[in-house]
Amino acid sequence: MSSNSQFSRKQKGGRQVRRKVEDVKNLSITSLLDVLTIILVFLIKNVSMEAVKISELPDMRYPTTISTDKLLENATVTPIKLYLNEVILGVENLTLGTPQQLVEDGETRAALQNFLTLDFAAIPEEKKSDACLIVQADANLPCGYITQIVSAGTSVGYENIYFATLEDVDWLRTYSSASVR
């Protein structure tokens, strides 16, 4: 038998034993690199599409924000704090009730309206255009409760309504993982 054959045969006690001859060939990774390149291009394209969904549009006017320092300079700020189980009004921290009562109870809505009317009336006329309502709400609170506050504030005359937020340095990763769910 030749040494190039795939199997070599030996006689051993009347029985043939096959032994596999290892024939090492050069490994070509060109195909593997092609597949990896295609996968990489696909992933880059998908990440780029996510960025397009949240990019700034030229014809859209975005709401502005205000820093804590600017808020402290402005004496015409009315804060409203919405917790999951409590609503607190103004710098005096007056308890109004619960967020559920804002939606379900007419007396609670009337009390909110009355508070905002009195607070807005106390602002000097020349500063009314700068007056702002600051809404601080728990992140787990449904939007319907916040809508009640915004509706009451705009009906009284507040032109500037701001929402207190925390800066999230890693907002894109948070946004992307939330949109996957």
C-alpha positions as CSV (number, residue, x, y, z in Angstrom):
1,M,0.0,0.0,0.0
2,S,1.1,3.5,-0.7
3,S,1.9,5.9,2.1
4,N,-0.4,8.5,0.5
5,S,-3.5,6.4,1.0
6,Q,-6.1,7.5,3.4
7,F,-6.0,4.4,5.4
8,S,-3.1,2.0,6.0
9,R,-3.7,-1.6,6.7
10,K,-1.7,-3.9,8.9
11,Q,-2.1,-7.5,9.5
12,K,-2.5,-8.4,13.1
13,G,-3.3,-11.9,14.0
14,G,-5.4,-12.5,11.0
15,R,-7.4,-9.4,11.4
16,Q,-7.0,-6.2,9.5
17,V,-6.7,-3.0,11.5
18,R,-7.4,0.4,9.9
19,R,-5.4,3.4,11.0
20,K,-6.4,6.8,9.9
21,V,-3.5,8.8,8.5
22,E,-3.8,12.4,9.5
23,D,-3.4,14.6,6.5
24,V,-3.1,18.2,7.6
25,K,-4.1,20.7,5.0
26,N,-3.7,24.5,5.1
27,L,-6.7,26.1,6.7
28,S,-8.4,28.9,4.6
29,I,-10.2,31.5,6.7
30,T,-11.3,33.7,3.7
31,S,-14.8,32.4,3.8
32,L,-15.0,33.0,7.6
33,L,-13.8,36.6,7.2
34,D,-16.4,37.2,4.5
35,V,-19.2,36.0,6.8
36,L,-17.9,38.1,9.7
37,T,-17.7,41.2,7.5
38,I,-21.3,40.7,6.4
39,I,-22.5,40.3,10.0
40,L,-20.5,43.4,11.1
41,V,-22.0,45.5,8.3
42,F,-25.5,44.3,9.3
43,L,-24.9,45.2,13.0
44,I,-23.5,48.7,12.1
45,K,-26.5,49.4,9.8
46,N,-29.0,48.4,12.6
47,V,-27.2,50.6,15.2
48,S,-27.2,53.5,12.7
49,M,-31.0,53.1,12.2
50,E,-31.6,53.4,16.0
51,A,-29.7,56.7,16.0
52,V,-31.9,58.0,13.1
53,K,-35.0,57.3,15.2
54,I,-34.0,59.8,17.9
55,S,-31.9,62.3,15.9
56,E,-32.7,66.0,15.9
57,L,-35.1,67.1,13.2
58,P,-34.4,70.5,11.5
59,D,-38.1,71.5,11.2
60,M,-39.0,70.7,14.8
61,R,-38.8,73.2,17.7
62,Y,-37.8,71.2,20.9
63,P,-38.8,72.2,24.4
64,T,-36.1,73.9,26.5
65,T,-34.8,72.9,29.9
66,I,-33.7,75.0,32.8
67,S,-30.9,74.3,35.3
68,T,-31.3,74.3,39.1
69,D,-29.2,77.6,39.3
70,K,-31.6,79.4,36.9
71,L,-34.6,78.1,38.9
72,L,-33.2,79.5,42.1
73,E,-32.7,82.9,40.5
74,N,-36.3,82.9,39.3
75,A,-38.6,83.7,42.2
76,T,-41.8,82.9,40.2
77,V,-41.5,79.1,40.4
78,T,-44.3,76.9,41.6
79,P,-43.2,73.3,42.3
80,I,-45.6,70.4,42.4
81,K,-44.3,67.0,43.6
82,L,-46.0,63.8,42.6
83,Y,-45.2,60.7,44.5
84,L,-46.9,57.4,43.9
85,N,-49.0,57.9,47.0
86,E,-49.0,61.7,47.6
87,V,-49.2,65.1,45.8
88,I,-47.3,68.0,47.5
89,L,-47.9,71.6,46.4
90,G,-45.7,74.7,46.4
91,V,-42.6,75.6,48.4
92,E,-44.8,75.3,51.5
93,N,-45.1,71.5,50.8
94,L,-48.9,71.4,51.3
95,T,-50.3,67.9,50.9
96,L,-53.1,67.7,48.4
97,G,-53.9,64.1,48.4
98,T,-53.0,61.1,46.2
99,P,-52.5,61.1,42.5
100,Q,-55.5,58.8,42.1
101,Q,-57.7,61.5,43.8
102,L,-56.6,64.0,41.1
103,V,-58.3,61.8,38.5
104,E,-61.2,60.5,40.5
105,D,-62.1,63.2,42.9
106,G,-63.6,66.6,41.8
107,E,-62.8,68.2,45.1
108,T,-59.1,67.4,44.8
109,R,-59.0,68.8,41.3
110,A,-60.8,72.0,42.5
111,A,-58.3,72.3,45.3
112,L,-55.4,72.0,42.9
113,Q,-57.0,74.6,40.6
114,N,-57.6,77.0,43.5
115,F,-54.0,76.6,44.8
116,L,-52.5,77.3,41.3
117,T,-54.9,80.3,40.8
118,L,-53.9,81.9,44.1
119,D,-50.2,81.2,43.5
120,F,-50.3,82.6,40.0
121,A,-52.2,85.7,41.2
122,A,-49.5,86.4,43.7
123,I,-46.9,86.8,41.0
124,P,-46.3,90.4,39.9
125,E,-47.8,91.3,36.5
126,E,-44.4,92.0,34.9
127,K,-43.1,88.6,35.9
128,K,-46.1,86.5,34.9
129,S,-44.6,85.6,31.5
130,D,-41.5,84.2,33.3
131,A,-43.6,82.3,35.8
132,C,-43.1,78.5,35.6
133,L,-44.7,75.4,37.0
134,I,-42.2,72.7,37.9
135,V,-43.5,69.2,38.0
136,Q,-41.5,66.6,39.9
137,A,-43.0,63.2,39.3
138,D,-42.0,59.7,40.2
139,A,-40.8,57.8,37.1
140,N,-43.3,55.0,37.8
141,L,-46.3,57.3,37.9
142,P,-48.7,57.0,34.9
143,C,-48.8,60.0,32.6
144,G,-52.5,60.6,33.3
145,Y,-51.8,62.1,36.7
146,I,-49.1,64.4,35.2
147,T,-51.6,65.5,32.6
148,Q,-54.0,66.7,35.3
149,I,-51.3,69.0,36.7
150,V,-50.4,70.3,33.2
151,S,-54.0,70.9,32.4
152,A,-54.6,72.8,35.6
153,G,-51.4,74.9,35.2
154,T,-52.2,76.0,31.7
155,S,-55.8,76.9,32.5
156,V,-54.5,79.2,35.3
157,G,-52.1,81.0,33.0
158,Y,-48.7,79.3,33.4
159,E,-46.9,79.6,30.1
160,N,-43.8,77.7,31.1
161,I,-44.2,74.2,32.5
162,Y,-41.0,72.2,33.2
163,F,-40.5,68.6,34.3
164,A,-37.7,67.9,36.7
165,T,-35.4,65.1,35.4
166,L,-32.1,63.6,36.2
167,E,-29.3,63.6,33.6
168,D,-28.7,60.1,32.4
169,V,-25.3,59.9,30.9
170,D,-26.0,56.5,29.4
171,W,-29.5,57.4,28.0
172,L,-28.9,55.9,24.5
173,R,-28.3,52.4,26.0
174,T,-31.2,52.8,28.3
175,Y,-33.4,54.0,25.4
176,S,-32.2,51.1,23.1
177,S,-32.8,48.4,25.7
178,A,-36.3,49.8,26.5
179,S,-37.3,49.8,22.8
180,V,-36.3,46.2,22.4
181,R,-38.8,45.0,25.1
